[in-house]
Amino acid sequence: MSQADTFRVRKHTYQALFIGGALFAAWNTATLLFNAGLIHFDGAYLFVGFSIIFQVQALALVSGQNRDLNTRDFSVYRADGGAQVAR
C-alpha cells in the first residue's frame, strides 16, 4: 500500500477503536443501571434494540469497506512494464 493508504487505514482503525470504546462504556453503564434496578427494559425492547444495533453495525462495516476500496490507490500493485504472458 502507498503511504497515504497506510495512514488512512491506521487513522480509521484508531477512530473505530475510540468510537467502539465509547459505545462499550455506554453499554456497560446501561447494563449496570439495569442490574441495579434503576432502569427497566421490557424483553421485546431488548430484541428490537439488538436487531437495530446489528443492522446499523452491518451497514457501517459495509459502507466503510466500500469507501476504503474506492479510495485506495492500487497503482502500487501494478508492474512497471506491460503484462507478461507465461509461455
SVG drawing of the C-alpha trace seen along z (x, -y; Angstrom):
<svg xmlns="http://www.w3.org/2000/svg" viewBox="-42 -10 51 32">
<polyline fill="none" stroke="black" stroke-width="0.4" points="0.0,0.0 1.1,-3.6 2.0,-5.8 -1.3,-7.7 -3.3,-4.4 -1.4,-3.1 -2.0,-6.3 -5.7,-6.3 -6.2,-2.7 -4.4,-3.3 -6.5,-6.5 -9.8,-4.7 -8.7,-1.8 -7.9,-4.1 -11.1,-6.1 -13.1,-2.9 -11.4,-1.7 -12.1,-5.1 -15.8,-5.1 -16.2,-1.5 -14.7,-2.2 -17.2,-5.0 -20.1,-2.8 -18.9,0.1 -18.8,-2.3 -22.3,-3.5 -23.4,0.2 -21.8,1.0 -23.4,-1.9 -26.8,-0.9 -26.1,2.7 -25.0,1.6 -28.1,-0.6 -30.4,2.2 -28.8,4.7 -29.1,2.2 -32.8,1.9 -32.7,-1.8 -33.9,-1.4 -36.2,1.3 -36.5,2.7 -39.1,5.0 -37.8,8.1 -39.3,7.1 -37.5,3.8 -34.2,5.6 -34.8,7.8 -35.7,4.8 -32.7,2.9 -30.3,5.7 -31.7,6.0 -31.3,2.3 -27.8,2.3 -26.7,5.2 -28.2,3.7 -26.6,0.4 -23.3,2.1 -23.5,4.1 -24.3,1.1 -21.4,-0.8 -19.0,2.0 -20.1,2.5 -20.0,-1.3 -16.6,-1.6 -15.2,1.2 -16.7,-0.2 -15.3,-3.7 -11.9,-2.1 -11.8,-0.2 -13.0,-3.2 -10.2,-5.5 -7.3,-3.0 -4.5,-3.5 -4.0,-0.2 -1.3,-1.5 1.4,-0.4 0.5,3.2 0.9,2.9 4.1,3.8 6.1,1.1 6.2,2.8 3.4,4.3 1.7,7.6 4.0,10.6 2.4,13.8 4.0,17.1 4.7,19.4"/>
</svg>
